[in-house]
Each structure stands twice: as structure tokens, then as C-alpha cells.
Amino acid sequence: MKKFKNGVEIGEIIEKVKEIVFGDIYRTTKFRYSSKKDFSFNKYIDESPHGIANNEVGVKLITPHYDIDDMTAYDLKQLSIRENNVIIKLSNDILI
């Protein structure tokens, strides 16, 4: 596993990002389609699930450390369709 210069492993950072994003910032656990339909969804940071990933749809936050720099917007759209995930790609300008 990759490490930063200070010895911290990227996996540790990803776990902390999951806690912050899905525990503090975006606490919602269900997507409301209409007043009668709520859907649970999977939550990912890069390829790492937050909790059990057994739902039909999900949200995937991609950090700059995930190796997809060569993917175009079209490639990300196709990945979203294949995985049934809303994909949010953080800019390389964002430091984690």
C-alpha cells in the first residue's frame, strides 16, 4: 500500500475520509425518489465501501489518489452506468 512521506498509509486516509464524508458531511442513508419511495444506497471512497455494499445503486467519491487520471468524462459516465453509482471525482488540486 502506498505511503505518504510522513509514513501515513493512503488506506488510513481513505478510512478517515469515509468517516468525515459519510459520518459528518453527508449523513443521509437513503435516497428519496418520491414521497413513497426511499432507496438505500452504497457508499464508496475510491474502491473502498463504507459499510455493507449490497444495494442496487451507490455513490462513489473518487480521490486524486485513485489511479484514473487517464479517464475521460465519457469513461467516467460509462463506469457510472456499469456500476450503478453516481461518481464524484475530486480534482487533483484537492489535497487529502
CYANA upper distance limits for C-alpha pairs under 8 A (distance plus 0.5 A):
  1 MET  CA      9 GLU  CA      7.23
  1 MET  CA     10 ILE  CA      7.62
  1 MET  CA     11 GLY  CA      7.86
  2 LYS  CA      9 GLU  CA      6.36
  2 LYS  CA     10 ILE  CA      6.34
  3 LYS  CA      7 GLY  CA      6.09
  3 LYS  CA      8 VAL  CA      5.96
  3 LYS  CA      9 GLU  CA      4.72
  3 LYS  CA     10 ILE  CA      6.29
  4 PHE  CA      8 VAL  CA      5.95
  4 PHE  CA      9 GLU  CA      6.81
  4 PHE  CA     10 ILE  CA      7.64
  8 VAL  CA     12 GLU  CA      7.49
  8 VAL  CA     13 ILE  CA      8.13
  9 GLU  CA     13 ILE  CA      7.27
 10 ILE  CA     14 ILE  CA      6.64
 11 GLY  CA     15 GLU  CA      6.76
 12 GLU  CA     16 LYS  CA      6.88
 13 ILE  CA     17 VAL  CA      6.60
 13 ILE  CA     96 ILE  CA      7.93
 14 ILE  CA     18 LYS  CA      6.69
 14 ILE  CA     45 ILE  CA      7.27
 14 ILE  CA     48 SER  CA      8.39
 15 GLU  CA     19 GLU  CA      6.90
 16 LYS  CA     20 ILE  CA      6.76
 17 VAL  CA     21 VAL  CA      6.40
 17 VAL  CA     45 ILE  CA      8.18
 17 VAL  CA     96 ILE  CA      8.49
 18 LYS  CA     22 PHE  CA      6.17
 18 LYS  CA     23 GLY  CA      7.80
 18 LYS  CA     44 TYR  CA      8.24
 18 LYS  CA     45 ILE  CA      6.93
 18 LYS  CA     50 HIS  CA      6.95
 19 GLU  CA     23 GLY  CA      5.47
 19 GLU  CA     24 ASP  CA      7.54
 20 ILE  CA     24 ASP  CA      5.52
 20 ILE  CA     25 ILE  CA      6.79
 21 VAL  CA     25 ILE  CA      5.43
 21 VAL  CA     26 TYR  CA      6.22
 21 VAL  CA     27 ARG  CA      8.38
 22 PHE  CA     26 TYR  CA      5.43
 22 PHE  CA     27 ARG  CA      5.84
 22 PHE  CA     28 THR  CA      8.31
 22 PHE  CA     43 LYS  CA      8.27
 22 PHE  CA     50 HIS  CA      8.34
 23 GLY  CA     27 ARG  CA      5.91
 29 THR  CA     40 SER  CA      6.54
 29 THR  CA     41 PHE  CA      7.37
 30 LYS  CA     38 ASP  CA      6.45
 30 LYS  CA     39 PHE  CA      5.66
 30 LYS  CA     40 SER  CA      4.83
 30 LYS  CA     41 PHE  CA      6.75
 31 PHE  CA     38 ASP  CA      6.00
 31 PHE  CA     39 PHE  CA      5.53
 31 PHE  CA     40 SER  CA      6.75
 31 PHE  CA     41 PHE  CA      7.65
 32 ARG  CA     37 LYS  CA      6.45
 32 ARG  CA     38 ASP  CA      4.88
 32 ARG  CA     39 PHE  CA      6.84
 33 TYR  CA     37 LYS  CA      5.89
 33 TYR  CA     38 ASP  CA      6.48
 33 TYR  CA     39 PHE  CA      7.94
 34 SER  CA     38 ASP  CA      7.77
 40 SER  CA     55 ASN  CA      6.92
 40 SER  CA     57 VAL  CA      8.35
 41 PHE  CA     53 ALA  CA      8.27
 41 PHE  CA     55 ASN  CA      5.89
 41 PHE  CA     56 GLU  CA      7.40
 41 PHE  CA     57 VAL  CA      5.74
 41 PHE  CA     58 GLY  CA      5.17
 41 PHE  CA     59 VAL  CA      7.61
 42 ASN  CA     49 PRO  CA      7.79
 42 ASN  CA     50 HIS  CA      7.98
 42 ASN  CA     51 GLY  CA      8.34
 42 ASN  CA     52 ILE  CA      7.80
 42 ASN  CA     53 ALA  CA      5.44
 42 ASN  CA     54 ASN  CA      7.34
 42 ASN  CA     55 ASN  CA      6.27
 42 ASN  CA     56 GLU  CA      8.25
 42 ASN  CA     57 VAL  CA      6.69
 42 ASN  CA     58 GLY  CA      4.58
 42 ASN  CA     59 VAL  CA      6.64
 43 LYS  CA     49 PRO  CA      6.23
 43 LYS  CA     50 HIS  CA      5.80
 43 LYS  CA     51 GLY  CA      7.88
 43 LYS  CA     53 ALA  CA      7.62
 43 LYS  CA     58 GLY  CA      6.14
 43 LYS  CA     59 VAL  CA      5.55
 43 LYS  CA     60 LYS  CA      6.55
 44 TYR  CA     48 SER  CA      5.89
 44 TYR  CA     49 PRO  CA      4.81
 44 TYR  CA     50 HIS  CA      6.15
 44 TYR  CA     58 GLY  CA      8.05
 44 TYR  CA     59 VAL  CA      6.68
 44 TYR  CA     60 LYS  CA      5.04
 44 TYR  CA     61 LEU  CA      6.63
 45 ILE  CA     49 PRO  CA      7.00
 45 ILE  CA     50 HIS  CA      7.97
 45 ILE  CA     60 LYS  CA      6.22
 45 ILE  CA     61 LEU  CA      5.32
 45 ILE  CA     62 ILE  CA      6.39
 45 ILE  CA     63 THR  CA      7.72
 46 ASP  CA     60 LYS  CA      7.05
 46 ASP  CA     61 LEU  CA      6.51
 46 ASP  CA     62 ILE  CA      5.20
 46 ASP  CA     63 THR  CA      6.84
 46 ASP  CA     66 TYR  CA      6.59
 47 GLU  CA     60 LYS  CA      8.49
 49 PRO  CA     53 ALA  CA      6.84
 56 GLU  CA     84 ASN  CA      7.43
 57 VAL  CA     83 GLU  CA      8.28
 57 VAL  CA     84 ASN  CA      5.51
 57 VAL  CA     85 ASN  CA      6.04
 57 VAL  CA     86 VAL  CA      8.49
 58 GLY  CA     84 ASN  CA      6.89
 58 GLY  CA     85 ASN  CA      4.90
 58 GLY  CA     86 VAL  CA      6.72
 59 VAL  CA     85 ASN  CA      5.64
 59 VAL  CA     86 VAL  CA      5.27
 59 VAL  CA     87 ILE  CA      6.61
 59 VAL  CA     88 ILE  CA      8.17
 60 LYS  CA     85 ASN  CA      6.65
 60 LYS  CA     86 VAL  CA      6.57
 60 LYS  CA     87 ILE  CA      5.39
 60 LYS  CA     88 ILE  CA      6.66
 61 LEU  CA     87 ILE  CA      6.50
 61 LEU  CA     88 ILE  CA      5.26
 61 LEU  CA     89 LYS  CA      6.45
 61 LEU  CA     90 LEU  CA      7.79
 62 ILE  CA     66 TYR  CA      6.93
 62 ILE  CA     87 ILE  CA      7.68
 62 ILE  CA     88 ILE  CA      6.50
 62 ILE  CA     89 LYS  CA      5.14
 62 ILE  CA     90 LEU  CA      6.47
 63 THR  CA     89 LYS  CA      6.91
 63 THR  CA     90 LEU  CA      5.85
 63 THR  CA     91 SER  CA      8.14
 63 THR  CA     92 ASN  CA      8.38
 63 THR  CA     96 ILE  CA      8.44
 64 PRO  CA     89 LYS  CA      8.35
 64 PRO  CA     90 LEU  CA      6.75
 64 PRO  CA     91 SER  CA      6.95
 64 PRO  CA     92 ASN  CA      5.52
 64 PRO  CA     94 ILE  CA      8.01
 71 MET  CA     75 ASP  CA      5.95
 71 MET  CA     76 LEU  CA      6.98
 72 THR  CA     76 LEU  CA      6.83
 73 ALA  CA     77 LYS  CA      6.68
 74 TYR  CA     78 GLN  CA      6.77
 75 ASP  CA     79 LEU  CA      6.68
 76 LEU  CA     80 SER  CA      6.59
 76 LEU  CA     87 ILE  CA      7.86
 77 LYS  CA     81 ILE  CA      6.81
 78 GLN  CA     82 ARG  CA      6.64
 79 LEU  CA     83 GLU  CA      6.54
 80 SER  CA     84 ASN  CA      6.04
 80 SER  CA     85 ASN  CA      5.45
 80 SER  CA     86 VAL  CA      6.45
 80 SER  CA     87 ILE  CA      6.58
 81 ILE  CA     85 ASN  CA      7.46
 90 LEU  CA     94 ILE  CA      7.27
